[in-house]
Amino acid sequence: MWPCDRLSRSRTRFGRAHTMAAPLKSLVSDDGRYQTAFQLFLQRSSEHQCMLDFIHTQLPDILASVGDGKPHLNVIGVGSGAGEIDLEMLSELHQKHPAATVDNEVVEPSAQQLHNYRVLVSQKPELSFVKFSWNQMTAAQFEERWKLKKTTAKADFIHMVQMLYYVKDPGATISFFQHLLSEKGKLLIILVSGQSGWGKLWRTYRHQLCNAEISQCVTTADIESYLESTGVRYRSYELPSQLDITECFSEGDGTGELLLDFLTEVLDFSKTASPELKAGVLELLRHPDCSVETQGRVIFNNNLGVLVIDPQS
């Protein structure tokens, strides 16, 4: 959760219109406050950096085998946001396969994010090896269109960064895109880790905080259980990340209230949550299962998990 974005994607929301049951309203119902809270999250966390570290150190070895020497590679980015992470991955793909051209399907429901992505591409002439196809739609809409077209093309690399929170059935979504992989293809998924503070928060307060109409509170632990139950081969990586949430525990602090909104995904959580829910969430956020206290600061476990899935046997 670059809500990529959780980087401009990680939280490009597949399902923005959904709201929680009264009286709690989803943070994404107020785009201005959501964006402000998200930018604060990026400033206070190491999420961006831990993703870049993975892309530049671990991903190249994963990408080395895709395509198996083909002169042309097909890539699909699902929930691409404004493209920052996509372009980092395309750069690494090009380093491993410098002679190959690339068709890149961009799947993103936000018109603004797609515009930002196009602007970013226009500023990078070194991307001449990539042909971009722009799809303003959700993952479900892309799947429906793909099936209607009866396309037989296969993808060499598919990535879903911080987007499975916003689909109704993550398992079905994974299964569809896994079916699109070529013989040497790879499907990469990034989500919050099941071992993170997010995981503990969501397991404890799922019914109060999580939107039941989408998979808002899914972690890599949930996806791993699904993959193991269906016999799908995968590799997993843990990406250490932290978030400073110290101000959450100062009553009336504006920064703390914004961070609480982001952590709970509830608009004006401090003002609208019941005293019991607020006290319970604050107690849990400070608990060693979620955070560590060091030098007077409360540091939340924001770890991410990466899953790399092989084609179906």
N, C-alpha and C positions, 0 to 999 in steps of 0.2 A: 504494500500500500503505500516512482516517480509519480503517486498516485499519479509519473511517467505516464497525465503524467501523473502517478505520484511522481514523476519528474515533469511533466506536463502531460505525461501519458498516464502514470500510476494512477491517477485518479481522473482520467478521462472517464466519466461514468457511463457504463452500459446500464442504464436504468435510472437516469437522473430524476425522472419525474416522480418516482415512488417516494412516498412519505411514510413516516412511522405513525403508529396508532396514537391518537390524542391521549394525553396532552403534549407528548414529545414530538417535535418536528425535526425532520432530517436536516442536517446542516446544508446539504446540497440544494435544499429548497430556496436558499438565499445565496445566489452565486457570488455576490460581492463578498460576503463574509466568508464563504468557503474559500475563495481564492486568497483572501487575506490570511486566513488560518493556514492554508496550505503553504504559502510563501514563508510564513513563520516556522512551520514544521521543517521546511528545507533548510532554513537558516540555522535551526537548532539541532538538526540531526546530521548524522554521517551517512545517510541513505544514498545520496547521490554518489559520494566518493566510493562507497563499498561496491556499488554496481559497476562503476568505471573500473575499479581494481579487478573485479571478476572478468569484465569484458576484455581487458588488456592482458591479463595473465593466464586465465583458465580457458576462456572461450576459444582462443586460437587453436589449441589442440583439438577441441571438439569440432571445429570447422574444417580441420585439415582433411578429414575423411569424406566430407559431403561432396557429392557430385562425381567423385571417383574419376577425376581428370576430364570431365565433360567441358566443352568450350562455352557452354551456356548454362546458367544456373537460375532456378526459379526460387524466389523468396516471398514469403507472406508475413507481414507484420500485422498482428491482430490487436487493436487498441493502441495505435501508434502515437496518439497525442500529437505533439508538435515536432516529433521526429528526432529529438536530440539523441536518444538512445539508439534508435534505428540506424542513424548514420554512423554512430560509433561501431555498431556491429557490422554494417556494410563495409566499413573501412578495414576491419579485421578480416572479413571474408575476402576482400580484394588482396590483402597482403598474402593470404594463403593460396589464392587462385588468381594471380595477376593477369593471366591471359584470358580469363573467362569474362563474358558479358553477363549482365544480370537483369532479369525481369523482376521488379519488386512491386507486389500488390500491397497497397496501403489500405488497411481497414480501420476506419475511425468515424464515429457518429457525429462528432462535433465539427460544424462548418468552420468555426474559428480556429480550432486546432489544425485542421487540414490546411487552412490558409497559412497559418504560421509555418507549417511544415514546408509548403510550397515556397514560401519566402526564403526559408533556410536553404533549401535545395538550390534556389536561384543564385545564392551567394557562394556556391561551391562548384566551380567549373571542373574540379578534379573528379566529380561524380559522373563524368561523361560515359562511363562504362555501365551505368544503370539506366534502365527505362522504367519510369514510375507510372503506375496505374492507380488512380485515386478513387477510393470507394467510400463515400460518405454513408456509412451504414453500420449497424451493430454486427457482432459476430453471427447472431442468429439470422439476420437478413442476408449476410454474405453466404451462409450455408444454404439458405433457401434458393438464392439466385444460382449458386454453383450447381445445385441439384437440377434446377430447371434447365440450365444450359447443357446438362449432361456432359460436362467437361471431363476429358480423360487426362489432362495434363497433371503431372506430379510435381511436388515441391521438394526442393533440396534442403531448405531450411525454413522453419516456421517458428516465430517467437511470439509469446504472450507475456508481456511484462505488466504485472499489477493490473490485470483485467478480469481474472476469473471471479472476482467478487461480484461482478455485475451481470452474470448470466444466471439463468434459472437452474440449469443442470450442468455443473462443471464436468462431470463424467462423460455426458453425452457430447459436450463441446470438444473435450479432449479426444474422444473416440473419432469424431468426424475429421478433425484436422490430422490425427494420426493416420487415418486412411488416405490422406492426400500425400503422404510422404513417399518419395522415391526410395529405391532399394537401399541407398546409402544416406538417406535424409535424416535430419534430426529435428525434433520438436523441443523447444526450450520454454520453460515456464518459470517465472519469478513471482513469488508471493511472500507474505510475511511467514516466518518460520513458526511451526507449531510450538517451538521452545521459547518463543519471544513473549514479551509482556502482553502484546496484542492477543496471543493465543490464550493466555490465562484470563485476560479481561473478557474475551468473547466467550470462553467456556463458562465463566461464572455468571455473566450478565447477558447471555444470548437473547433471552426472551424480552428483556427490557430495552436492549440497545440495537439488536440486529433486525434488519428488514427481512421478513420471512418470504417475500415475493422474489427475492434474488438471493445469491449465495454470499451475502455481504461479509459474513464472518468466517470464510473458508481460509484455512492455512495449508502449508505444505504437508502437515501431518494428515489432514483429511484426504488430500490428493494421493499421498503415498498409500494410505489404506485402500483407496479405490484401485490404484494400480496393482497392488499386491493381490487384491481379491479377484482381479481379472487376468492375472498372470502377465501383465505388461512389464517389459524390461525397462529399467530406468537407472540413472545415476543421480545422486543427490549431493549438493554442496550447501554448506552453511556459511552465510556472509555476516560476520559480526558488524553490528551497527548500534548506535546509541542516540538517545534523544534527551536533552536537558529539559525536565519538566518542573524544575524547582518552584517557579511562580504559581503553579497550580495550587499550592498549599497556602498561598497568601490571599485571604478573603478579599474580594473586591479588586484584585490586581487584574488590569486589562489584558496583559500578556497571558497570565495564567488562565483567564476565562477563555481566551481564544484557543489555547492549547487544549483545554478540557473539551471545548466544542469539537476540536479535531479528533481527539482520542476517542470520544464517545460517538462522534458523528451526529450529535444532537445540537440543534440551534439553541443558543443561550441556555446551555445545560445547567449552569449554576443557578439560573433564575427559574427554570421550568421543571427541573427534576424534583421529586419529593425529597425532603430532608433525609429520609432513610436511604434512598438510592444514592444521593450525593455523598453522604457519609461513607456508605459502603464502597463506592467507586474510589473515593480518595484514599480510603484505608488500603484497598487492594493495590492501587497504583504505587503506594509507598512500601508495600510488602516486598520482602526479598525475592519472591517469585517473579516480580515484575521489574524491580528497580534496585539499584545500589545507591547508597549515600556516601559521598566522598567529598571532603573539603567543603562541607556545607551545601553541596549541590545534590539534587535527586536526579539520577541518571537512569532513564527508562531503557529496558532491553528492546531495541528496535530491529533485532536480527531478521534478515531475510533468508529465504531458502530458494535454491535453484534446483529444478528437476530437468533432466535431459532424457528424452524418451526416443526409443528406436522405432523404426517402422514395424508394422505388424508382421509376424512371421508367416 
